[in-house]
């Protein structure tokens, strides 16, 4: 088996205002990096459109309709200070979530070992009823909830996990899982940093949320300690039957939006540690979805390093 890659030109066409950091060049950088000969073994597929029912596993119908109704046929629609849609954006949003769903399906059918969804816009800031932080639908949370439909068929306990190493806290995923006893959310992130959530004391209704804030300026040693001593043991104890990685690369030292000092080696280390737990508790079942990363060279090299680690898991 190999690693599955979902990508599509529509992700490059998602429109934002001039000068916006979440711009089409991000997709170009990732796509270019993953066209290198070393990635020739990837199983490459077109992400389908997510269905209404799949979105509504996380986002209520009224919010889904709000996003769809506000999507413009010309110009830009603004959801908050940072979050915009253009005429191509709704398809990009639907295929980002649809790719995450299809990745879950392919892993459960045994077609592939794991999968990476190279999509924009990202999703981990999208709360059940709020678009924010460049995000509209929460791809990681939707994928994790969808995995339960497969786990129920094989008699599993329906325990799903999302782990997030983006420099920004995944407030949307936390909100989606807060009252979900069979869902785990673990995050390392810079503190203080947008969106101002992710305190260590925020534990969820069932002690199922695990946040490890990192101080501005900290690097690989603090990151690996946070994961090795706290997040990974908590994830292992939860014994997830399916894992989704929210793979944001804006904790890289070169990133303009973050203040952490990680390198590609740190992302590789985290990927290998997470996939090891997936092998132990989830029969290897794991997918990864792209979140942040705004320095283009660092985004490309970090994504390539992450996907290589998935391919050798």
N, C-alpha and C positions, 0 to 999 in steps of 0.2 A: 504494500500500500504506500501511497505517497501523500503529500500535502496538497490540499485543494486551495486554489486562489480564485476569489470572485473579484472581478473588476469590470469597468464599463466606461466608455467615453462620456456618458451622461454625468459622471462625477466631476469631470473637468468643466462641464457646462453650467453647473450650479452657480448662479450669479450673486455677486456681492458688490458693494460700492467700491470705486477706485480707492486703493490704499488700504483696503481691509486685509487683515493678516490671514484670514481663512480664505485664501484666494485659489483660483484654479491651478496655479503653479505647484501647490501642495500635491495634488493628484499627479501632475506631470513628474514631479521628483520621485514619488513612490513608484509609478509605472516604469520610469526609466531604470530605476535601481533593480526592479524585478524582471527586467528584460535581459539582464546579463546571462551569459551562457550557463553559469552555475545554477540557474533556476529553470533550466530546460525541462527538468523532470516534474515540475509543477503541473497538476491537473488544473487547467484554466477553464473557467465557465462564466457564462453571463448570468448575473443575478436576476431573478424574477422580481416581479412587482409583489409587494406584500399585500395580503388580503385585509379587508376590513376587520374580520374576526381576529386575525393575528395581531393587528395593532391594538385591538381592544382587550387583549390580555393584560396590557399595562395602562393604556390610555382610554378613558371613557369615550363613548361615542360623541358626546358634545364637543370634546376637545379635538378629536379627529376631524369632525366636520368643520370646526373653526379653522384648523390649519388648511384644509382643502378649500374652504370657501375664500380664505384670504389670499391664497396663491394667485399671483397676478398673471394676466395674459400679456401685459406689456409693463415695462418699468420694474420697480422694486416695491415690495411690501415689507414693512418693518414691524417686527414683533417686540423687540426691546432695543436698547441702545446698541447692541452688538449683532443682532440676529435678523437676517434679511432673506427674502425669497425673490427670485426672478422667474421668468416664464419657464425655464427648464428645471427649476429647483424641486418642484413637487415630484417629478419623476425620479430625480436623484434621491430624494428622501425615501420614496417608496422602494427603490431598488436597494438602497443601503440596508433597510430593515429586511427586505425580501432576501437579500444575499445572506444575512445572518440566519434567517429561518432555513434557507436551503442548505447552508453549511451544517446546521444541526442535523437535518435529514440525512445528508450524505455520510456524516460520521456514524449515525445510528444504523444505517443500512450496511455499514462495513465497506463502502466504496473507497474511502480514504481514511488515513490515520487521524488527521486533524485538518483544520482549515483556517485561512486568513481572509478577511473581508477588507479589501483596500478601497474603502468608500469615503466620500465626503458628501454632505456635512457629517461631523461627528454626532454622538448621541448622548453621552453620559450626563450632561447637564439637564436634559429634558425631563422635567418632572411629569407625573401623570396628567396634570392639567396646566402645564406651563412650558412654553418654548423659551429657551434662554441660552446664553453662552454659545451661540452658533448652532444650537441643537434644536431639533423639532420632535422626532420620535426617538425613544431610547433603544437603540439597536441591541445593546448587550442585554438589557432586562427583557426585551421581547424574546430574544433567542433563548434565554434561560427559562422563561416561563413556557415557551414552546417545547423545550426538551422534556417537560413533564408528560406531554402526550405520549412520547415514546417510552419513558420510564414506567408509566402506568401499564403499558402493554407487556412489559417484561417483568412485571411484579416488583419493581423497585420501590424504594421509599420516597421517591420524587424529591430528593435533596439536590438542589442546584446551587451553584456558587458563581458569583462574579468577583474577580479580583482586578484591581485597578492601580497602575503605577504612573498614571498621568500626573503632571505637576499640580493640576487643579483637582480638587475633590469632586468625585462623581455624585453630587447632591441628588441628581435625578434617580440614579440607581438606588441610593440609600432610601429615598422616599418611596420608591416602588416596593422595596423589600422590608420596610420598617416593621410592618405587622405580619410578616410572613415567616412562620416558624420553620418552614422547610427551605428557606432561602438564606444564603450567607453572602454578605458583602464585606470585602476587605480592601482597604485603601491606604497607600502611603501618598503623601502630598505635602507641598510646601505650606507652611503656616507662618504668618498670615498671608493669604493669597485669595484671589477670586475662587469661589463665590462667597467665602466667609463661613462655610460650613465645614464639618468634618472634625469636630472636637473629639478628643480621646474619650471624653465622658459620654458621647453619643453612642449608645449600645443597642438600640432597637428594642422592640417590645419583648423579644425573646432572647436577648443577649446575643443576637445574630449579626450585629454590625460591629466591625472592628476597624477603627481608624487609628493610624499612627502618623501624626503631624511631624514634619521635618522642618527644622529652622532654615531660614534663608542662608545660603552659603554652604550648606552641608553637601557632601558628595557621596561617593560610592561606599565608604566605610559605614556611615550612618544609615544609608539605604539598605545595605545588606544586613546590618544588625537589626533594623526594624522588621525586615522580612524574616530573617533567620531565627530571631528570638521570639517574635510575636505573631506576625501574620501567617507564616507558613505553619507553625504548630497549631494555631487556631483553625486554619483550613483543614489540616490533617485530622484534627479531632472531630470536626464537623462531618468528615467522611462524605464529601459530595459525590454524587453519581454522574454529574456533568459539570464542567467548568467552562466559563467564558472569561477570556482576558480582555479587559478594556485597555488596549495597548496605545497609550499616549506617550509620545517621545519628546514632549516639551520640558521634561526634567533634565534634558541634555544640557551640558555646560554652555553650549553655543546658542541656546534658544533665547529669543528676545522677550518672551512673555514670562519666563520662569527664572527663579533665582537659585536653583539647585545645580549641582555640578556633576551630573552623571555622565558616563561614557557608554559607548556601544557595548563594552564588556559587561557593564552592570545590567543592561537589558537582557543580554544573553544569559547571564547567571540567573536572573529572576525567571526567565522563560524556562530554563532547564529545571529549576527547582519546582515550578508550578506543574510542568508536564510530568515530573516524577511523582508528584502526589496524584495526578490524574491516573497514572498507571496503577498506583497502589489502591485507589478507592473507586475509580470510575472506569476501569477497563480501558484507560487511555483516552476516554471521550473528552474532547476539548476543542474549542474554536477560539479565535482571536479576532477582534474587530478594531479597526484603526480609530483612534480618538485624536488627540492633539499632536503638535509638532510643527513649529513655525519657522525654524531655520532650515532652508531647503536642503543644503548638503547634509546636515545632521539628521534631518528627517529621512532622507534617502538611505544613508548608511545605517541608521538605527533600524529602519524597517527591514533592510536586507539582512542585518545580523539577527533580528528576531525571527524572520521567516526561515533562515538557515537553521536556527535552533529548533524550530518546529519540524523541519524536514528530517532532522537527525534524532528526533525524540524517540 
